Amino acid sequence: MRYDFNADDVFEMAEQMERNGAKFYKEAAESIDDQDARAMLLKFADMEIEHEKTFSDLRKNLTTDEKTPTVFDPNGESVLYLRALADTRVFFEKTIDFSTLESILKAAIEAEKDSIVFYLGMKEAVPDKMGKARLDDIIKEEMGHIRLLSRELVALR
């Protein structure tokens, strides 16, 4: 059985994943003694919070069709399902090594790659009329995260 989602559903998940990312970077910052590294990780946490706001703003501009529910949900349980789905993706299914900045950056890059794969898969579950093309905005943001993280990783070497 196939379930369709709409762009609003995916933006809901994207916002939750950004909140999860901010939590990851804050925890990572607490684990590092180096003040410069800590400041960088907190900057990344702030960026995740800003990306959550960006996705929220994009979500507000969706059309009625892009927000139309795809299932009958009189009790509003689909939001809980979507949050649970977002919570089990990317940062929360892995044991992360917080012992060095390099291992943290590598884990973050891997998480961003996983999120892109996740969104590409979600894109297949969103019909064109329900905002499939809007997911490209999320994917582009995540690709930008990878570029920034990769630059920092290269600078360590």
Secondary structure, DSSP 8 states (H G I E B T S, - for coil): ------HHHHHHHHHHHHHHHHHHHHHHHHH---HHHHHHHHHHHHHHHHHHHHHHHHHHT--HHHH--SS--TT-HHHHHHHHHHHTSTTTTS----SSHHHHHHHHHHHHHHHHHHHHHHHHTS-GGGTGGGHHHHHHHHHHHHHHHHHHHHHH-
